[in-house]
């Protein structure tokens, strides 16, 4: 590859990533951001339009000041299939390069999914969407957010204990079933990535993210603006830590780990539900006037605050983001939870700390999984 071709590919990748991450931008804004001249921007945008990776439209006349500059946006019909298998449901969605979700489905499951069943269900839905909602879309690949340990090198699911998956070549199973490139990573790590790029931790360099799902609690780390996966890709398993529990009456699981004490299952049981998606559980907790429900939420908040204080002491983040049922537990009184953490953390580490709930809500893991599938395209748009 010549130097000139390499530079052009790098510039194409830079422009595509800008409109993917930042949303629609005028050619003038792209010129200012990249430092490239207007004719080069016009040429690069033209190539991305020809490849149907971006759309270009006239500027809004009501906001026109001075010379009009066309607006460039990521093509919404370039999509990734995002998949999140859980113990109670399989969620599948199409996520556009513009980050919108044109179609999604949550398939309730009354048994533990096998890897083979997961691959078959994904293939079936993808084919159905190709014949329907996604008939005119361009599917670039499949990204999977799995609640377990995923080896970064090859996407092997080393251990998803709640699904009872061990050493599963899920990437290869999905690729064979769908005929599409597939990528696999830990669900919480992908949630951290999504919230860092597009959500509650956007623009923040040092982030701790904890995700609460049906399978338990996982986490992700952003340090110095870079996702940290660890040597094998297994970093962030906060749910496997053993929090100090000050009051014996708060203990429910003997010598259990964090995800044994702070659990979605206990919240569902408290409000009398067996299955529920995140909004349904949140609504049930909000609607309850049962003192036993309030007591269970308060108990989980106390234990969670200790776990968060430990993370704050060790990692000194600027922002802690809580997703899934943890966002529901925390969001009832975020200031109160922050105060509980502050009583247990080092004062210097609490300076400037902000605890937030995930703003991408139910889409956070799907958007993170889609980023996996978009990665090669964003690195090299000419490969499309």
Buried (B, 14 or more C-beta within 10 A) or exposed (E): EEEEEEEBBEBBBBBBBBBBBBEBBBBBBBBEBBEBEEEBBBEBBEBBBEBEBBBBEEBEEEEEEEEBBBBBBBBBBBBBBBBBBBBBBBBBBBBBBBBEBBBBBBEEBEEEBBBEBBBEBBBEBBBEBEEEEBEEBBBBBBBBBBBBBBBBEEBBBBBBEBBEBEEBBBBBBBBEBBEBBBBBBBBBBBBBBBBBBBBBBBEBBBBBBBBBBBBBBBBBBBBEEEBBBEEEBBBBBBBBBEBEBEEEEBBBEEEBBBBBBBBBBBBBEBBEEEEBBBEEBBEBBEEBEEEEBBEBBBBBBBBBBBBBBBBBBEBBBBBBBBBBBBBBBBBBBBEEBBEBBBEBBEEEBBEEBBBBBBBBBBBBBBBBBBBBBBBBBBEBBEEB
